Amino acid sequence: MVKFVDRVVLHVTAGNGGHGCASVHREKFKPLGGPDGGNGGRGGDVVLTVDPQVHTLLDFHHHPHQKAGNGRPGAGKHRSGADGGDLELAVPNGTVVHAADGSVLADLTGAGAQYVVARGGRAGLGNAALASTRRKAPGFALLGEPGEALDVVLELKSMADVGLVGFPSAGKSSLVAAISAARPKIADYPFTTLVPNLGVVSAGATTFTVADVPGLIPGAAQGKGLGLEFLRHIERCAVLLHVLDCATLEPGRDPISDLEAIEAELSQYESSLGDLLERPRLVALNKVDVPEARELADFVTEELTGRGYRVFEISAVSHSGLRELTFALAGLVEEFRAGQGAVEPARIVLKPKAIDDSGFTVSEDPAEPGTYVVRGAKPERWVRQTQFDNDEAVGYLADRLARLGVEDELAKLGAEPGATVTILDFVFDFQPTAGMADEAYAPTRRGEDERLDLNTRPNADERLASKKVRRAHVSDEELLLERAVEERL
């Protein structure tokens, strides 16, 4: 038996980026082959795509964990790793993507609509890409960045033109079966309909879809019955049709009181697509094939018309009045579609980066004075891509952070040498005299950085003299090129 699922929690994980390779070209009679480590491949994305052939979220109910492919690591001889394969997940038309906190991330409507729910990690650069005039043969490479991992909620809101609302056993399913080829379950007990049913209706040259949702009862907007679970399926409907039972034998019920009760529930339901009572609404007085029901329908028609409703007396059994009803619905649907076609095309909004935006922030932890926290996309990405068991890689990270202005910002906040600095889950000791951001510094041995050795660190005068000597051999153009390469990272 096919199960209808319209709400699932999806655990998605994008692919990790492949690590870069630290390699040196070795060939006979070529002792100075230079670095030839290739870059890693990027991690695969997790993409949601609307597929018209998919009508439920059942697959994700059984398989809630989805992961894209990882990027492959780079290799020597300038061989780059393969990119991780993107994972494309087919979802029904009308799927809304919510974050864990309930905020809406995407509203997917229309065949082929896509949303990248989790982005793959960046690839790590090999030492060939990191080589510069100062680091002619880097003894390290950058690690691949982990892919995004998050939990999202997928919620299906059916894409129908007309929504049928009414009490249980009012004849909504019978009406759908009478005006379309749909064959929903029909029985003489309440809540026969447990899942929304869609039917396609043709009226002249107009074809539209009708959604039959489970019956509503007073308190449905607060969770009573099945209404709260399925009211969202009529949010997108252009027209609402009240199906009122004129042959009910329940005490205290009549078409007028049923209409008022359903209208009250529609007004209380919080829809992200606007007030449901603002939609065009028609009234169908059903079961007029019963003599007593015909008399009751004739009695209440005048009052309903006086309230501004267009009223149709119908019978889903004898098909009486169905032609007039379907053509009236088709006319309202056509009016809605014509209005949708006049909507202005979406405009691209450009949001330039602020002039004073440094790309990071530094703040002192109020709970631990003397501890500073650095946040920002660049410093966090750089930390994730650093091999901390390689001193040269750590020194390279220190240079990049200093050039970004992290060291200067820490000094402005009064950070003393030895202060604790946290970036993500990594903790550092602030050492402003370690020669960070020294543009003239060049490593002497692959994989090592003497600036990190406190016992051999030169004093300020020695560093200044060394910098002046080294800068004489480095042109301004080369320094600009180095900075451009690091900005690209």
N, C-alpha and C positions, 0 to 999 in steps of 0.2 A: 504493500500500500504506500502511495506517495505521501510524504509528510510535508506540510507547508511550514516553512520557517521564515520569519520576516524580521528577526532580530538576533544577532550573534555578536559575541566578543571574539575578535580576531587578534592573535598574537603574531606580529610580523617582525622579521629580522632581515635587514638588507645584508648584502655580501660584504665581507671585509676586503679592503684593498690589499693587493699583493705587496710584499716587501721588496725594496730595491736591493740590488746586488752590489757588494763591494768586491771588485775584482781588478787585477792588474794584468795587462796583456803580457804574455810570456811567449817568446819565440826565439829560436836560435839566431844569434848574431844581432838581436834587438834587445839589449839589456834595459833600455828605457822605453818600453812599449806604452806606458801610460795607463791610466784607469780605463777599463772597458766594461764596467758593470752596468747592466741594463735596468730599466725601470720596471716596476711591478705593474700588474693590470688593475684596473679599477674594479671595485665591488659592484655586483649587480643591484639594480633597483627593484623594489616591489611596487608594481603598478596595478591599479584597479581600472578595468575597462568595461564599459557597458556593452553587453552582448544581448541582442534582441531574442536570442534563443534560450536565454536563461530567465526563469521566472520565480525562482526562490533562492534563498541563501542556505539551502540544505547541505551543500557540499562543505561549507565552512562550519556547519554545526558538527559534522563528523570529523573534520580535519581543521581544527582552529589554529594550528601552528603552521606558519608558512615562512620559508626562508629562501632567499635568492642565492645565487652562486657566488663564491669567493673569487677574487682575482688571483691569478697565479704570480709567483715571485719572478723577478727578473733573473737573468743569468749572464755569464761572461760573454765576451765578444759582442757586446752591445745588443744582446737579445732581450727584448721586452717580454714580460709575462702577458698571458692572454687575459682579456677582461672577463669578469664574471658575468654569467648569463642573467639577464633581467627576468624576473618572475612576473608574468602577466596573469592576473586573476580576473576571471569573467564574473561580472555582477549584473543583476537585473536593472532594467531601466527604472529610475526613481530611487536609487540607493543613496542614502545620506550617511556620510562618514562623520562620526563624533569622536572627539578626543576622550581620554579617560575622565576628564573633569566635566564633560558634557558639552563643551563648545563644539560648534559645527566646523569641520575642516573642509568638507566638500559636499556639494549636492550634484550628483551625477544624473543628468537627464540627456537623452538623445543617444542614438546608436553611435558607438565609437568614442564617446566621451571618456577621458582618462584623468587619473589623478595619481601622482607619485606619492604613495603613502609613507614610504621609507626609502631614503637615498643611500646608495652604496658608498662605502668608504673610499677616500682618495687613495690613489696609488702612491707608494713610496718611490722616491727617486733613487736611481743608482749612483755610484760614485762618479761615473762619467759625466752625469748631468750636474754634479756638485763641484766639479773641478773649476778652478779659477786661477788667476795669476798668483794668488797667495797659497791656495791649496791645489797644487798641481797634481797630486795623487792622493785624494782623500782616502783615509783608511776606514771609512764608515759609509753607510747608506741610510736613507730614511725608511722607517717602518711604514707599512700600509696602515691607513686609518680604519678603525672598526666601523662597520656599517651601523646605521640607526636601528634601534630595537625599541618597539613601543607596542602598546595595546590600544586598539581602536574598536569602536562599536559600530557595526553596520546595521542600519535600520532601513527597511524597505517601505516606501510609500508608493502604493500602486499608481500607475499612470492611467487614469480613466477620465473620460470627459464628463460622465454623469455618475453621481453617487446616489444610491438608494438608501434612505434612512427610515427607520420605523421600529415599532415594537416587535418582539419575537412573534412569529407566526402571523405577521401581517400580510404575507404573500409576496415578499420581495424575491425570493428564489423562484417562485412560480412565475412571476413577471419576467425575470431574466430568461427563463426557459421559454416563455411564450414569444418574446420579441427577438430572440437570438438563437444561435445553434448551441449555446451552452446548456449543459445538463447537470445542474447542481443537485445535491441531495434535497429531496422534498419529503416532509413527513408532517403529521398532525400533532407534534409536540414542540414546546418552546426550545430555542437554541439548537435547532436542527443544523443551522449553518454555523460551523466552528471556524472556518477560514474564509477570507474574501474570495468571491467568485467574479470572474470577468466574462462579459459577453460582448460580441461585436454586433452592432445593429446597423441596418441600412434603411434610410428613409429618403427616397428619391435619389439625388446625386450625392447625398451626404452619408458618410459612414463614420460612426463614432462608437466608443466603448462605454459599457455600463458596468459599474462595480456594485456588487451586492455584499454588504458587510454584515457581520452578526448583529442580531437585534439589540437595540438599546433599551435600557430601563432607567428610571430615575436614579441618579447617583452614578451614572456611567462615567462621567468626567472625573469622578473621584475614585474610580476603580471598581465599582460594583458591576457584576455580570462580566461580559466580555467586551464591553464598549471601549474601555480605556485602551485595550490592546490594539483595537482595530479602527478607532476614530481617525488615526493618522492616515489611513488609506483613502479618506475622502478629502484630505487637505488640498490635494492638487486638482480636484474636480472643478470643472468650470460651472457646472449646474448641479443643484441638489434637488432630489425628488422625494417628497414625503409620501410614503405609502401607508395609508391609514386603513385599518381594518374596520369595515362597517358591519361585520357579522360576528363580532366578538361577544361571548357570553359572560365574560368576567365582570363582576360587579364593580361599579365605580368607574368604568372605562367607556369612553365614547370618542368619536373622531376629534372633537374640539379639545378635550383634555389630553388626548394622546399627542396632538400637535403641539400644544403648549408645553408639555413635558419634554418632548424631543427638542424643541427650540431652546428651552432652558439649558439642556445639556450641551447643545452646540455653542451657546453663548459662553458657557463656563470653560469649554475646552480651549487651552492655550495653544494656538497654532503659530508656528514661525512664518507661515505664509499668509497671515492676515485673518481677520475675523470671519468665521464660517458663515455668520448671518449676513455678510455683505455679498454673498454669492446669489445669483438668481435662483429662486426656489419655486417649484411647482408642487401642486397637491394632487395625488391620485387617490380617489376614494375607491378602494378595492372590494371585490366580492359582491358586486351589484347583481350577480346572477341569482343571489338569494333574495326572495321577495322582501323580507323584512329589512335586509341591507339596502335594497333599492329605495325603500321609503325613508330610511335614515339618511341616505346620501342626498336625496332630494331636499330633506329638511335642513341639513347643515350647509348645503352649497351656497345659499344666499349669504349666510353669515361669513363664510370663508372668503367669498368674493368681496364682501364689504371690507375685509381686512387687507385686501390688496393681492390676494393669491389668485393665480389662474388654476381653476379646478377642473379635473377630468374624472368622470365616473367610468370606471373600467372593471373588467373581469378577466383575470388571467386564465380562467377556465374556458369561458365562451369566446374570449378574444374581443369582447365588446369594448369599444372606445380606444383600442390600442393603436390604431392607425393615426387618429388625431393626436394622441399623446406622443408617439414617436416623432411625428413631423414637428410638433411644438418643441420638443427637446432638440431636434436637429437644427431648428432655427436659432435657438439660443447658443448652441455649440458653434454654429457658423459665425455668429456675432462675436463670440469670444475669440475665435481664430483670426478673424479680420482685425480685431484690436491688437492681437499679439503680433501680427505682421507689421504693424505700424511702429513697433518699438524701435527706438534708435539703436544702432549698433554700439557694442561696447567700446569704450575708449581706453586706450593704453595710458596709464598714469605713471609718469616718471617721477621717482623720488630720489633726487640727487643726494649724495652724502654731504652731511653738514661740514662746513669748513673746519670747525673746531673738533670734529669727531676723530679721536685718535685710534679708534678701533679696540680699545681696551679700557678697563677701569681698575683702579687700585683703591682698596679701602682697608681700614684697620678693623680687625675683629673686635666688636665691643665686649664680647665675653672674655677675650684673652688679649689684654693690652700688650703691644709689642709684636703681635702676630698680624700679618698682612695677607690679604686675599686678592689675587689677580684674576680678573675675568675678561673674556673676550674670545672671539672666534679664532683669531690668529694665534695668540699664545697657547690656547688650549689645544689647537691642532698641532702646533709645533711640539708640544710636550708629548702628545700621544705618538708622534712619529720619531721620537728620540730613543736611541739605544743607550741606556744609562750604564751599561757595563763597558762602554767605550768612552774613554776620556776625551778623545777628539770630538766625538759627537756631542758630548756634554758642553765642551767649550764652544762648539758651533752654535748650540742652542743659546748659550749665554750671550754670544755676540748678537744673535738675532733679536733677543729680548732687549738688549741694551740699545740697539739701533732703533727699535720700535719706540723707545722712550720709557720702558718700564723702570729702569734703574733711576732715571731722573725723577720720575714720579714718586718712587719710594723715598728718595732723598728729600723731596718737597714735604712729604708727610712725616719726616723726622725719623725715618728708619735708621737704626744704628747697625754697625757691622755685627753680624751674628744673629740678627733678627730673623724670625721664622717667616718665610714666604711660602704661600700655598697656591698652587695652580692645579685645578682638578683635585686628584687624590695624591699629588706629588708634593713633598715638602722639601724646601731648599733653605740653606743658610745664606743670608744676604751678605755678600762680600764685594763691596764696591771697588776694592783695590785689586781685583783679580785681572785687570787688563781687559775687561769686557768692552766690546765695540771698538777695539783697537784695530783700525783699518789696515795698519801696517804689519800686523802680526801674521807670521807664517809658521805652521807647525814644522818641527824638526824631524819627528819620527811619526810614521803612520800609526794611528790609533792612540796617540798620546797628546797631551796638552800640558806643557810645563806650568802654565798659569794656574792650574788646579792644584799644584803642589805647593803648599804653604811654605815649605822649607826653602824652595828654590825660587820663589816669586821675586822678581826684581822690584826694587823700590821705585818711587815715583820718578826720580831723576833718571834712573837707568831706563825706565820704560819710555820716557820722553825722548831721551837721546836715541834709543833704538828706533823709535817711531820716525824721528827726523831722518835718520840714516836710510831706513827702509823706504820711506816715501820718495826718496830721490830716485829710486829704481822703479817706482810704480806711477804710471801716468794717471791723470785725472780721468781720461777716457776709460781706462781699465777699472778704476774704482766705480765709475758710474755703471759699467757693464756688470760688475759684481753685484751692485745693489739691485739692478734690474732683475738679475737672475733670482736673487733672494726674495724680491717682491713677488715674483711669479710663483714662488713656493707657498 
